[in-house]
Amino acid sequence: MSSSRRRLRPIIGTAISIVLVYLVLFRPQIGALFGGDVTVLEALFGRARIGIEDLRAAGDRLVWGYALLAIALLVAQLFLRAWRWRIMLKQVGAVEYWTVFHCINLGYLLNNILPLRAGEVIRGVIVARRSQLSATAILATVAAERVFDLAGLGVVFGLVTVAFPFPGWLQTAGLAFMVAVLAMLVTALLLTHSQDRLRRWHDALARRGSLLRNVGEKVLRLVDGLTVLRSPVAMLHIAWSSLVLWAVYITILKLVLDAFQLTGGAYPGLSGGAWLPAAVVTIITALGFAIPSAPGGVGTYHGAVLLAMSWFDVPEGMAVIFAAVMHALNYLTLSAMGLVSLALMKLRLADIVRTAKKGGAD
């Protein structure tokens, strides 16, 4: 990616976030402007989706026990996520569990404050430098981890589709998404099972110049980071832990629904335990992260929640409050864990950025 495009993407993401936050908070009436019935200001901001009464009602309903349990689960899943990533890292070299755990937390913190999800790259580089391993191989495990996340999401999406009538356009997008994830997994499998052939090609190309030799070495190290795909036992652990992680995310969202007493019959669309609505909202918010946005998914997350909640006839005011609380719960909890890990690893943000610029131990 060129430097100009790299600079442009955060600007586009921020612009999208601003527009979505605006649309989440207000219902514009642009059409009324042409009729001359309203002023420009009234047309742009129209009617607010949330009012003081909505805030007061939400505060009166809030049951803190459910909210605290959701936070506890959000923290607990970090331990499982670190355990899963370490399984992948073991194929590259020895890395201490707590190094992996703290770098997971740092990744979330940096994703919340830096554009382009830079935390994903930086956490891999820190693991590489702390463990004296190839940064390219470690970053390949980061990419593999996210592919497994997407594969788990694809499984959940397929299961939920059986019980919930997603709009046609979303079903089409979901199918394309699952095909893309499958293609990534197949490509990775082919690469890992062609290591011997790749090494022979590398040896042949290395004699033709240093540039080809360096490119070949990078490719081999990348494939080294994907060797977890050749271990059936490791793949089994990764598969079940990935599904458990998605089950935890659905449970967290369900607990916040319970915290606002939205599942007690006040809204028929959320009655019956609301596990299906929780799964639907989780899926839509996860897909929303594919849209460029400001750091932390501001705007895109809120817009995705508002869209999904509308399918269950939840009033706009309550849906906006729920979106804001869910985003704040994730953002503040994960950022706090990142700050704790930053202190325990005796790092500063400036040190992290400098480490990332230097690269890993290749």
C-alpha positions in Angstrom: 0.0 0.0 0.0 1.4 3.4 -1.0 2.0 6.1 1.6 -0.7 8.3 0.1 -3.3 5.5 0.3 -2.1 4.7 3.9 -2.7 8.3 4.9 -6.1 8.4 3.1 -7.7 5.4 4.7 -7.8 6.8 8.2 -9.3 10.0 6.8 -12.0 8.0 5.0 -12.6 5.9 8.1 -13.0 8.9 10.3 -15.4 10.5 7.8 -17.6 7.4 7.7 -17.6 7.2 11.5 -18.7 10.9 11.8 -21.5 10.3 9.3 -22.7 7.1 11.1 -22.6 8.7 14.5 -24.7 11.6 13.1 -27.2 9.2 11.6 -27.4 7.1 14.8 -28.2 10.2 16.9 -30.4 12.1 14.4 -33.1 11.3 11.8 -32.5 14.0 9.1 -35.4 15.4 7.0 -33.6 16.5 3.9 -36.7 16.0 1.7 -38.7 18.5 3.8 -36.1 21.2 3.0 -37.1 21.2 -0.7 -40.7 21.8 0.4 -39.7 24.9 2.3 -41.4 23.6 5.5 -38.2 23.6 7.6 -35.0 25.4 8.0 -31.6 24.0 6.9 -30.7 23.2 10.5 -34.0 21.5 11.1 -33.6 19.5 7.9 -30.1 18.4 8.7 -30.8 17.3 12.3 -34.5 16.5 12.0 -35.6 14.6 15.0 -33.2 13.2 17.6 -33.4 9.4 18.0 -32.8 9.6 21.7 -34.3 11.9 24.4 -34.0 12.6 28.1 -36.9 10.3 28.8 -35.1 7.4 27.1 -32.0 8.0 29.2 -34.0 8.2 32.4 -35.9 5.0 31.6 -32.7 3.1 30.8 -31.1 4.2 34.0 -34.1 3.1 36.0 -34.1 -0.3 34.4 -30.4 -1.0 34.6 -29.4 -4.1 36.7 -25.8 -3.8 37.5 -25.2 -7.4 38.3 -25.7 -8.5 34.7 -23.5 -5.7 33.5 -20.7 -6.7 35.8 -21.0 -10.3 34.8 -20.7 -9.2 31.1 -17.5 -7.3 32.0 -16.1 -10.4 33.8 -16.8 -12.6 30.8 -15.2 -10.0 28.5 -12.0 -10.2 30.6 -12.1 -14.0 30.9 -12.2 -14.4 27.1 -8.9 -12.7 26.8 -7.3 -15.7 28.7 -8.8 -18.1 26.2 -7.8 -16.0 23.2 -4.2 -15.9 24.5 -4.2 -19.6 25.0 -5.4 -20.1 21.4 -2.9 -17.8 19.9 -0.1 -19.5 21.8 -1.0 -22.8 20.2 -0.3 -21.2 16.8 2.9 -19.6 18.1 4.2 -22.9 19.4 4.7 -24.0 15.7 7.1 -21.1 15.3 8.9 -21.1 18.6 8.6 -21.0 22.4 6.7 -18.0 23.7 5.7 -17.5 27.4 1.9 -17.5 28.0 1.9 -14.2 29.8 3.8 -12.5 27.0 1.1 -13.6 24.6 -1.7 -12.5 27.0 -0.2 -9.1 27.5 0.3 -8.6 23.8 -3.3 -9.6 23.1 -4.3 -6.8 25.5 -1.9 -4.3 24.0 -3.3 -5.1 20.5 -6.9 -4.2 21.7 -5.6 -1.0 23.3 -3.8 0.1 20.2 -6.7 -0.8 17.9 -8.8 1.5 20.1 -6.5 4.5 19.7 -4.6 4.0 16.4 -6.0 3.8 12.8 -5.9 0.8 10.4 -6.1 -1.7 13.3 -2.4 -1.1 13.8 -2.5 -3.1 17.1 -2.7 -6.3 15.2 0.7 -5.7 13.6 2.3 -4.2 16.7 1.4 -7.0 19.0 3.0 -9.5 16.6 6.1 -7.4 16.4 6.4 -7.2 20.2 6.0 -10.9 20.6 8.7 -11.4 17.9 11.2 -9.1 19.6 10.5 -10.4 23.1 10.9 -14.0 22.0 13.7 -13.5 19.4 11.5 -15.1 16.7 10.8 -14.1 13.1 8.4 -11.2 12.9 7.1 -12.4 9.5 6.2 -15.8 11.0 4.6 -14.3 14.0 2.6 -11.9 11.9 1.4 -14.9 9.9 0.0 -16.4 13.1 -1.8 -13.0 13.7 -3.4 -13.3 10.3 -4.2 -16.9 10.8 -5.9 -16.1 14.2 -8.2 -13.6 12.5 -9.0 -16.0 9.7 -10.1 -18.5 12.4 -12.2 -15.8 14.0 -13.9 -15.3 10.6 -14.3 -19.0 10.1 -16.0 -19.2 13.5 -18.2 -16.3 12.6 -19.1 -18.0 9.4 -20.3 -21.1 11.3 -22.4 -19.0 13.7 -23.9 -17.1 10.7 -24.8 -20.3 9.0 -26.5 -21.7 12.1 -28.4 -18.5 12.9 -29.5 -18.2 9.2 -31.6 -21.4 9.8 -33.6 -19.7 12.5 -33.6 -16.1 11.5 -34.7 -14.6 8.1 -31.8 -12.2 7.3 -32.5 -9.8 4.5 -31.6 -11.2 1.1 -28.7 -8.8 0.5 -27.2 -9.9 3.8 -27.6 -13.6 3.0 -25.8 -13.0 -0.3 -23.0 -11.0 1.4 -22.8 -13.7 4.1 -22.4 -16.4 1.5 -19.7 -14.4 -0.3 -18.0 -13.9 3.1 -18.0 -17.6 3.8 -16.6 -18.5 0.4 -13.8 -15.9 0.9 -12.9 -17.3 4.3 -12.9 -20.9 2.9 -10.6 -19.7 0.0 -8.2 -18.2 2.5 -8.1 -21.4 4.6 -7.5 -23.5 1.4 -4.8 -21.2 0.2 -3.0 -21.4 3.6 -3.3 -25.2 3.7 -1.8 -25.5 0.2 1.1 -23.3 1.2 1.8 -25.2 4.4 1.8 -28.5 2.5 4.1 -27.2 -0.1 7.0 -26.1 2.2 9.5 -28.5 0.7 8.7 -27.4 -2.9 8.9 -23.7 -1.8 12.3 -24.3 -0.2 13.6 -25.8 -3.5 12.3 -22.8 -5.4 13.9 -20.5 -2.9 17.3 -22.2 -3.2 17.0 -22.0 -7.0 16.0 -18.3 -7.0 18.6 -17.4 -4.3 21.3 -18.0 -6.9 19.8 -15.3 -9.2 20.2 -12.4 -6.9 19.8 -11.0 -3.4 16.4 -9.5 -4.0 14.8 -12.8 -5.0 16.6 -14.5 -2.1 15.2 -11.9 0.4 11.7 -12.3 -1.0 12.0 -16.0 -0.9 13.1 -15.9 2.8 10.1 -13.8 3.7 7.7 -16.2 2.0 9.3 -19.2 3.8 9.0 -17.5 7.2 5.4 -16.6 6.5 4.6 -20.2 5.7 6.4 -21.2 8.9 3.8 -19.2 10.8 1.0 -21.2 9.2 2.4 -24.6 10.0 -0.2 -25.0 12.8 -2.5 -26.0 9.9 -0.6 -29.2 9.6 -1.3 -30.3 13.2 -4.7 -32.1 13.6 -4.6 -31.8 17.4 -3.7 -28.1 17.3 -6.5 -27.5 14.7 -9.0 -29.3 16.9 -8.1 -27.0 19.9 -8.3 -23.9 17.7 -11.7 -24.9 16.3 -13.4 -25.5 19.6 -11.9 -22.5 21.3 -12.9 -20.3 18.3 -16.5 -21.4 18.6 -16.4 -20.9 22.4 -15.2 -17.4 21.9 -18.1 -16.6 19.7 -20.5 -18.2 22.2 -19.0 -15.9 24.9 -19.5 -12.8 22.8 -23.1 -13.7 22.2 -23.5 -14.3 26.0 -22.0 -11.0 26.8 -24.5 -9.2 24.5 -27.3 -11.3 26.0 -26.3 -10.2 29.5 -26.4 -6.5 28.6 -29.9 -7.1 27.1 -30.8 -8.6 30.5 -29.1 -5.7 32.3 -31.6 -3.3 30.7 -34.4 -5.7 31.2 -35.1 -5.8 27.5 -35.9 -9.6 27.5 -38.6 -9.5 30.1 -41.5 -9.2 27.7 -41.6 -5.4 27.2 -40.4 -6.0 23.6 -42.0 -9.0 22.0 -39.1 -9.3 19.5 -36.7 -9.9 22.4 -38.9 -12.3 24.4 -38.2 -16.0 24.9 -34.7 -15.6 26.3 -33.4 -13.4 23.4 -30.5 -15.8 22.6 -31.4 -15.6 18.9 -31.5 -11.7 18.9 -28.2 -11.7 20.8 -26.6 -13.9 18.1 -28.0 -11.7 15.3 -26.8 -8.5 16.8 -23.3 -10.1 17.5 -23.1 -11.2 13.8 -24.1 -7.8 12.4 -21.7 -5.9 14.7 -18.8 -8.2 13.8 -19.5 -7.7 10.1 -19.7 -3.9 10.8 -16.0 -4.0 11.6 -15.3 -4.7 8.0 -16.3 -1.1 7.2 -13.5 1.5 7.5 -14.0 3.6 10.6 -12.2 5.7 13.2 -10.2 3.7 15.8 -12.4 1.5 18.1 -15.2 1.1 15.5 -16.9 4.3 16.6 -20.0 4.9 14.5 -19.8 1.6 12.5 -20.5 -0.4 15.7 -23.4 1.8 16.8 -24.9 1.8 13.3 -24.7 -2.0 13.1 -26.5 -2.3 16.5 -29.2 0.1 15.5 -29.8 -1.8 12.3 -30.0 -5.2 14.0 -32.2 -4.0 16.9 -34.7 -2.5 14.4 -35.4 -6.1 13.1 -36.7 -6.9 16.6 -38.8 -3.7 16.9 -36.8 -2.1 19.7 -37.5 1.6 19.9 -34.8 3.8 18.5 -34.0 5.6 21.7 -33.4 2.3 23.6 -31.4 0.9 20.7 -29.1 3.9 20.6 -28.5 3.6 24.4 -27.9 -0.1 24.1 -25.4 0.5 21.3 -23.6 3.2 23.3 -23.4 1.0 26.4 -22.2 -2.1 24.6 -19.5 -0.1 22.8 -18.4 1.6 26.0 -18.3 -1.7 27.8 -16.0 -3.2 25.2 -13.9 -0.1 24.6 -13.2 0.8 28.2 -12.7 -2.8 29.5 -10.3 -3.8 26.8 -8.5 -0.5 26.9 -8.1 -0.8 30.7 -6.7 -4.3 30.3 -4.3 -3.0 27.7 -3.1 -0.3 30.1 -2.5 -2.9 32.8 -0.5 -5.0 30.4 1.4 -1.9 29.3 2.4 -1.3 32.9 3.2 -4.9 33.7 5.4 -5.2 30.6 7.1 -1.9 31.6 6.5 -0.4 28.2 5.4 3.1 27.1 3.4 3.8 24.0 6.4 5.6 22.5 8.5 2.4 23.1 5.8 0.4 21.3 5.8 2.6 18.2 9.6 2.6 18.1 9.6 -1.2 18.4 7.1 -1.5 15.5 9.3 0.8 13.3 12.4 -1.3 14.0 10.6 -4.5 13.0 10.9 -8.0 14.4 13.8 -10.3 15.0 14.3 -11.9 11.6 
